[in-house]
Amino acid sequence: MGGVMIIVPVLLLTVLLNAVSLIGFTQSGVGRSVLVPMIVMIGLCILGMIDDWEGLRGKHKGEGMRARTKFLFQVILGVGTAWVLKYLLGSPT
């Protein structure tokens, strides 16, 4: 849960420094490309929080999520990110 102390300031600074392009005042694609890493970071943060919660309150206290389950969600997030980068943002291969 200590990751929240890192993620919240990073998200706030990223949003503040890119607010103009995220709102839509410029025509560059910078705003959309900044959103992808932010969403991935939030997704991994949520996965880590669930893992910590399972370690504290889950069936097997002290162990957290099973490695297979956590890896499956990481792969799904990674494949989804690669698809968004390739087909929605048109990043070069």
N, C-alpha and C positions, 0 to 999 in steps of 0.2 A: 504494500500500500504506500510505501515511500515514494514510488514513482509518480504519484500525484503531485508531489512537490517539484518535480521536474517538468511534467507534462503541462500543467496549468500555465506556468510562466511562458513556456515555449509557444503554446497555442495563443495566449494573449498577445505576445510580441509579434507573432506571425500575422495575426489578424490586424493588429494596429499598423504594422509596417506595410501591409498590402491592402489596407482598407479601400484605397482609391480604386485599385483595379478590381477588387472583389465586389464593390458596389456597382461598377460598370462605367466609370467615367472615362476609361481608356479602352481602346480597341484591341490592345495586345492580349494574347492568351495567357498572360502571367497569372491572372487570378485563378483560372481553372487548373493550371499546373501546380499551383500552391495548395489547392484543395486536396489533391490526391495524396500527398504525403501526410497531410493533417488527418485525413480520414483513416489512413492506414495506421497512423500512430494512435488514434482514438480506438480503433478496432483492437489493436494489440494491448492497449491499456485496459480495455474492458475484459479481454481474455485473461490478462494477468490478475485483474480484480476478482474474476470468477474463480481463478485458480487459488488465490489467497483465501477467498471466502470458503471454498470447499475444504481447504486445509484447516480452517478454524471451526466450521460448523457442519461439514459434510459427513457422509457415512463413515469414511475412514479419516478421522481427525488426525491432523499432522502430516498427511500425505498430499493433499491437494488433488488436482485432476489427474486422471491417468495420462501417461505420456502419449499414448496413441490418440486419445481424444484431443489433447492440446495440439499435437502435430497435425491432425486432420484439419482443425480450424485454421492453423497457420498456413497450410497448403491452400485451403479454399481462399483465404484472404490474399495470398500471393498470386494465385492464378487469376483471381478477380482483378487485382491491381494490374497485372500484366495485360489482361484483356482491355482494361480501360486505357492504359497507356498506348497500346497498339492501335486500337480501333476508334476510340473516342477522341483522344488527343493527337493521334497521328505521329507519335514519337518514332524516330528512326530505329530500325532494328540493329 
